[in-house]
Amino acid sequence: MSVDTPRRLVLLRHGKADWSDENDHERPLAERGNKDAPVAGRWLAGAGVTPSLALCSTASRCRETWKLVADELSQKPKTVYDERLYEASLGELIAILNEASDDVDDLLLVGHNPGVHALADALAGEAEGDLLARMNRSGFPTSSLAVLTFNGSWRAVEHGVGRLVAYWSPHA
């Protein structure tokens, strides 16, 4: 594939989680998370987003969110559960994206705040309309999605490389 290959990155924050007695990694989705995640999946399907690879945090709330979202997609992508996504910093998230194969055109990442929001904000060198302002005002709530595009290799993902082309939140 050419270094000018168009790529699409979808960032998904996990659904609303319960505040249970479980340790943080094992917290399950709350009722609202179970309702919002399929709606996010339907939004992706309606937008024609069909990732070929999903990278998902190993946290229970992320795995549960991804299952509900993926059930709404016409094609289920290969999924890799990566423990490094749990509590990952902005730099760690970029490093993980840099490892993606250039055979992957569309990649979806399911993770946590503040990392997912920081990643969307850092990569968005440009944005359509007021999307960046809307995303930053909202704080990237649970079950929210950001879609960024860029040209080139995953190894070249860095600050400002992308264009924010869509931002969706279930309660916006």
Secondary structure, DSSP 8 states (H G I E B T S, - for coil): --TT-EEEEEEEE---B---SS-GGG--B-HHHHHHHHHHHHHHHHTT---SEEEE-SSHHHHHHHHHHHTTSSS--EEEE-GGGTT--HHHHHHHHHTS-TT-SEEEEEE-TTHHHHHHHHHEEEESTTHHHHHHHHT--TT-EEEEEEES-GGG--TT-EEEEEEE-TT-
